[in-house]
Amino acid sequence: EVALAALDRIATAGRSLVTVYTGAEARPEETEELVRQIEGRHPRMSVEVVDGAQPHYPYVLGIE
């Protein structure tokens, strides 16, 4: 919910790509659900998933 709320606040017409960096403890089913929700809320944005393997956060979002 936090990731989606943050994305909703900063996603604007000039942005077209969301990169989801998955952390070391991110679960694949949660990642799939996050991507599905991002695509549903922001259908004009492309979503890319990258294994970031960061130790402290399950997800880090990059928006371009």
Phi and psi in degrees as GROMACS dihedral restraints (atoms count N, CA, C in turn):
[ dihedral_restraints ]
;  ai    aj    ak    al  type     phi  dphi    fc
    3     4     5     6     1   -64.9    20    10
    4     5     6     7     1   -45.1    20    10
    6     7     8     9     1   -61.2    20    10
    7     8     9    10     1   -42.7    20    10
    9    10    11    12     1   -67.6    20    10
   10    11    12    13     1   -40.8    20    10
   12    13    14    15     1   -63.4    20    10
   13    14    15    16     1   -42.4    20    10
   15    16    17    18     1   -64.5    20    10
   16    17    18    19     1   -43.1    20    10
   18    19    20    21     1   -63.1    20    10
   19    20    21    22     1   -41.5    20    10
   21    22    23    24     1   -59.4    20    10
   22    23    24    25     1   -34.4    20    10
   24    25    26    27     1   -74.6    20    10
   25    26    27    28     1   -31.8    20    10
   27    28    29    30     1  -110.7    20    10
   28    29    30    31     1    -7.3    20    10
   30    31    32    33     1   -72.7    20    10
   31    32    33    34     1   121.4    20    10
   33    34    35    36     1  -129.2    20    10
   34    35    36    37     1   172.4    20    10
   36    37    38    39     1   -58.8    20    10
   37    38    39    40     1   -29.0    20    10
   39    40    41    42     1   -79.2    20    10
   40    41    42    43     1    -3.4    20    10
   42    43    44    45     1  -106.7    20    10
   43    44    45    46     1   137.5    20    10
   45    46    47    48     1  -130.3    20    10
   46    47    48    49     1    -4.1    20    10
   48    49    50    51     1  -139.0    20    10
   49    50    51    52     1   132.1    20    10
   51    52    53    54     1  -115.4    20    10
   52    53    54    55     1   124.0    20    10
   54    55    56    57     1  -106.4    20    10
   55    56    57    58     1   123.9    20    10
   57    58    59    60     1  -102.3    20    10
   58    59    60    61     1   112.3    20    10
   60    61    62    63     1   -93.4    20    10
   61    62    63    64     1   118.0    20    10
   63    64    65    66     1   -87.4    20    10
   64    65    66    67     1   138.1    20    10
   66    67    68    69     1   -84.0    20    10
   67    68    69    70     1   175.0    20    10
   69    70    71    72     1   -59.9    20    10
   70    71    72    73     1   -30.6    20    10
   72    73    74    75     1  -105.6    20    10
   73    74    75    76     1     9.8    20    10
   75    76    77    78     1   -67.5    20    10
   76    77    78    79     1   136.3    20    10
   78    79    80    81     1   -95.5    20    10
   79    80    81    82     1   137.3    20    10
   81    82    83    84     1   -55.6    20    10
   82    83    84    85     1   -39.8    20    10
   84    85    86    87     1   -67.9    20    10
   85    86    87    88     1   -34.1    20    10
   87    88    89    90     1   -70.1    20    10
   88    89    90    91     1   -38.4    20    10
   90    91    92    93     1   -62.9    20    10
   91    92    93    94     1   -45.1    20    10
   93    94    95    96     1   -60.0    20    10
   94    95    96    97     1   -41.3    20    10
   96    97    98    99     1   -66.6    20    10
   97    98    99   100     1   -41.4    20    10
   99   100   101   102     1   -61.2    20    10
  100   101   102   103     1   -46.4    20    10
  102   103   104   105     1   -61.7    20    10
  103   104   105   106     1   -43.0    20    10
  105   106   107   108     1   -60.8    20    10
  106   107   108   109     1   -42.7    20    10
  108   109   110   111     1   -69.6    20    10
  109   110   111   112     1   -39.2    20    10
  111   112   113   114     1   -61.3    20    10
  112   113   114   115     1   -47.6    20    10
  114   115   116   117     1   -62.3    20    10
  115   116   117   118     1   -35.5    20    10
  117   118   119   120     1   -69.8    20    10
  118   119   120   121     1   -39.2    20    10
  120   121   122   123     1   -81.9    20    10
  121   122   123   124     1   -28.3    20    10
  123   124   125   126     1  -134.2    20    10
  124   125   126   127     1    69.5    20    10
  126   127   128   129     1   -63.6    20    10
  127   128   129   130     1   -18.6    20    10
  129   130   131   132     1   -86.9    20    10
  130   131   132   133     1    -5.4    20    10
  132   133   134   135     1   -98.7    20    10
  133   134   135   136     1   140.5    20    10
  135   136   137   138     1   -84.4    20    10
  136   137   138   139     1   146.7    20    10
  138   139   140   141     1  -120.9    20    10
  139   140   141   142     1   129.2    20    10
  141   142   143   144     1  -123.3    20    10
  142   143   144   145     1   138.5    20    10
  144   145   146   147     1  -113.2    20    10
  145   146   147   148     1   129.7    20    10
  147   148   149   150     1  -129.0    20    10
  148   149   150   151     1   136.4    20    10
  150   151   152   153     1   -75.7    20    10
  151   152   153   154     1   101.4    20    10
  153   154   155   156     1   -86.7    20    10
  154   155   156   157     1   -27.0    20    10
  156   157   158   159     1    57.8    20    10
  157   158   159   160     1    23.0    20    10
  159   160   161   162     1   -65.7    20    10
  160   161   162   163     1   141.7    20    10
  162   163   164   165     1   -79.8    20    10
  163   164   165   166     1   -24.2    20    10
  165   166   167   168     1  -104.8    20    10
  166   167   168   169     1   -18.9    20    10
  168   169   170   171     1  -128.2    20    10
  169   170   171   172     1   132.8    20    10
  171   172   173   174     1   -68.1    20    10
  172   173   174   175     1   -30.3    20    10
  174   175   176   177     1  -143.2    20    10
  175   176   177   178     1   140.5    20    10
  177   178   179   180     1  -126.9    20    10
  178   179   180   181     1   131.0    20    10
  180   181   182   183     1  -106.0    20    10
  181   182   183   184     1   134.9    20    10
  183   184   185   186     1  -114.1    20    10
  184   185   186   187     1   133.5    20    10
  186   187   188   189     1  -125.4    20    10
  187   188   189   190     1   125.9    20    10
